[in-house]
């Protein structure tokens, strides 16, 4: 698989999270909540629409916009062609977008798709608009088959469960929690109702999904 495209610069959570046990648990809960929603819904775009509203990332009524990255080209590697059930010579197009909620880029999404399995109108929209792939192909009644999902960040650390008592996670309230640029990676194939695959996606969700402010937790 080709190397991943660079993550946009403006993806960090807007407000610093304190480096405390409670904040780390809250961050982990949010990341797991988003991962579960993505795994149990066919459209990542609709999941992010809801996430954007629920976490106050943009004014009410804001929808996810897919900022196309002009000139982005990545030939479909053999494993993608195999997943799409196409031969070496059949055209497969590539679309790279930054899925944005207001000013915040929530996901960097790579998409290989088979244009012959879409309508001419859908292909034109993919080539000329910033509408997300999921919205454009929604009339196809597709469903999503997960190929893999990884949480890329362990807010509690990798060894918290092997350490004893309160020493496992230290409170450092004076410091900010360090959140990596990417927190979840999902890979999936989109499939028509008759079982024909037409798209493979790789989605990398950024630190911006953690919101404009850390949640208020009352003890």
Helices and strands as residue ranges (DSSP letters): E 18-19, H 21-39, H 44-54, E 65-68, H 78-84, E 93-101, E 104-113, G 115-117, H 120-128, H 133-137, G 138-140, E 143-151, G 160-162, G 165-168, E 172-176, E 182-191, E 197-206, G 207-210
